[in-house]
């Protein structure tokens, strides 16, 4: 068995009892029965069976701010927290991957109009805590069923180059009848910029030329989301 990371003590003698009580509270009361640091403790215990994971969990929260930010943090930043080796990082990122996959499965091949909240949840899980702007297109068939969610690009902290012709090409390749644009603001503020508004107009015009509807454009931030349709911008 691997030795504990340098500078970290092995789990105390009563660790087995503490871990069992933590698991029992989780299984009986669900995730709301645990504080954020306790849930992180639970996640890390499988990866670090000989280590007291409470200090690491608290260090993660101190470094990133909250549970969602920890789970969404890039692997290279997680490794900067003392005690976070490869196994621990993999455990954290597996939770994020599971959350994204679950939210995607709830919306893929489902009607968008009757499942809008789940669509927003998926976009939030995918993009809310990303450190760089990313741009996605959600492609809908003629019954407004989501047939694909594809990433078009990744940019800097405040810009992602997107070309209308690329959006049109993806939509035509998938035989889509409508499109939802989605991108994130790493600043956390989902307010559309002038550039966002102009880009959306250009893409809407290009799609209309091939008789494809731009249904909405969602801007995702850690502090919420904005819908162009609700703002009257589409």
Beta strands, then each sheet from edge to edge (+ up, - down):
strand 1: 134-140
strand 2: 146-154
strand 3: 178-184
strand 4: 213-221
strand 5: 224-227
sheet 1: 2+ 1- 3+ 4+ 5-
end
